[in-house]
Amino acid sequence: MQPTTIVAADRLAVGFARVLRGVGLSSPLDSVLTFVQALGVVGMNDKDSVYWAARSTLVRQPEDIPLFDKAFRVFWERRESPEFIEETELPFTLGTDDDSLDASKGQSNSSDDPLIALRFSAIETLQEKDFATYSDDEMDLAQQLMSRLRLAGPPRQSLRCVKSKRRGTRPDLRRTVRASFAAGGEPVRRRWLERGQRSRRLVLLLDVSGSMEPYARALVRFVHAAVAGRQRVEAFTLGTRLTRITRELTSRDPDQALHLASSRVQDWSGGTRLGDTLRQFNDRWGVRGMARGAIVVVLSDGWDRGDPDVLAEQMSRLQRVAFRVVWVNPLKVSPGYAPLARGMAVALPYIDDFVEGHSVEALEELTKVISRA
C-alpha cells in the first residue's frame, strides 16, 4: 500500500470509528487497525467492499448491525468532504466531549431514520497529553494504547541446550546416532547443541504514594498491560509498605484487574518510604533471585520520607544483582527539572537509565529503553 493510500485509509477508518463510538457501538483500537489493513487490500473506491471490510472488523454483535448500517450510509455519503464532521445538514446531531445534548432530546425528528448523536474526542493528541490532565474517558482510551506496547528486554542465555544448525558448543549424541542409521551406522555428520535463549524477567515497582496520585492511576494501567501481555513480569507497589500485585493484574479484563489490585493495596495515596520498601523487596524477593539478571523498572517521582542512607544502600544492592535498573519519573518532563528531591538525588548514582513517564508517548520510549541490549 502506498503512503498516500495509508494516510487516506487511516483517515477514513478513524473517522468512521468515531461515528460508531458516537452512536454507542464499541470500536476498540485493534479493530480500527484491522479495518485499515482491510482497506489496504480491498481499496476504498467500491462501497460494498468498504462496507464488508468495516462490518467484518468493527461489528462484534449481530444486534449492532442495523445501527451500523445507518451509520455507514450517513458516513459514506459524506466521506468525500474533509469537513464532514462540521456540516450542519447531516441527519444527526454533532457534539464535543464538553457539549450537552439535552436540548436535542426534546426535538422531534421528521426523518424516517432515528436521530443519531455523535461525540468526538481528540484521540490524535492523547499520546502526548500529560497523564495528570486525563479525564476518565481518556484514561480508558489510553488503556487500549498501552495494551499494544510490547515490553521485551534483550534475551539472556538459558541453561538448557537446543538444537544447533551449525557447529555448537557440545555434541548432540542422540541425534548423531539416529542420523548414522542412514549411513550404515557411520556418524558421517555430527549433530550439535548450543545454549538456548530466554526472555529476561521484568520487575515493575510502582510508587503509589500521595505525591504520585495524579500519575499512578495511569501507570498502574501500564503495569497491568505489561503483566497481562508477558509471562515473565512481576509487579509491586511501593508506599509505606511493599505489596505484590502480579496475580491480581494477570486478568485480561482491565476493570477486574484494577479492582483486584486496588483492593489489595492498603497504602494507596499514603506516605512514601522507598528505602524501607526496597529493603523488603531485596530481602524477600530481589536478591534471592527475582531481580538477578532482570530489568528492574522503578516508577516514582523520587519523593521519600525515609532515611536517605537506607535508600542508597538498597539501590546499591539492587544494582549489583539486576541486569539494568531503569527509573521512570513523570516529573522529568517539567521545564528546568533537576533531581533535587532527596530520594531521587540519592538513587540517581545507581540508575542505568533515567526516563520520563508522563504520557503514552513517554511510555513508548520506555519500551525502547527496555529492549536495548
DAQUI-V745021 format. One line per field, one symbol per residue. phi: phi as a letter, one per 30 degrees, with the letter a starting at -180 (. if undefined). psi: psi as a letter, one per 20 degrees, with the letter a starting at -180 (. if undefined). burial: b if it has 24 or more other ideal C-beta (glycine too) atoms within 12 Angstrom, else e. Layout:
phi = ???
psi = ???
burial = ???
This chain:
phi = .dedddddddddddddddddddcjcdbddddddddddddddcibccddddedddddccccbedddedddddddddddcddcdcddcdccddaccacdcdccdddddddcddddddcccbbbdddcddcddedcdddddddddeddddcdccbdddbdcddcbdcdbdccbdcddddddddddciicddcdcbcbddbbdddcccccdcdddcedcdddddddddddddcbccbcbbccadbcbdbdddcddddedddddddddddccdicdbbddddddddddcbdddldcdiccccccadidbcdddddddddddddddcddacccccdddddeidbdceedddddedccdbcbdacadddddddddddddd
psi = pqghhgggggggggghhggghhjjppmqhhhghhgghhhhgirjhpggghghgghhhiphqhiigghggghgggghhjhipikhiiqijqkrpqqahiqpjhhihiqqoiqhqqpppqqqqmhhjhhiqphijqrgghhhhhhhghiipooorqrqpqhqqrqpiaobiqqngghgghhihikkjpmgpqqqqrpaqqqqqpppoppkrhhjghhhhghhhggghgghirhmpqpqqpdirpppjghhjipiogggghggghhhoikpkbapmggghhggggghgfhihhiojropopoqiippiaphhgggghhggghhhqgqpppoohihippjpqmiqggghhhhijphporrkirhhhhhhhhhghip.
burial = eeeeeeebbbbbbbbbbbbbbbbebebbbebbbebbebbbebebeeeeebbebbbebbbeeeeeeebbebbbbbbbebbeeeebbeeeebbbbbeeeeeeeeeeeeeeeeeeeebbbbbbbebeebbebbbbebeeebbbbbbbbbbbbebbbeeeeeeeeeeeeeeeeeebeeebeeeeeeeeeeeeeebebeeeeebbbbbbbbbbbebbbebbbbbbbbbbbbbbbbebbbbbbbbbbbbbbbebbbeeebeebbeebbebbebbebebbbbbbbbbbbeebbbeebbebbbbbbbbbbbbbbebebbbbbbbbbbebbbbbbbbbbbbbeeeeebebbbbebbbebbbbbbbbbbbbbbbbbbebbeee
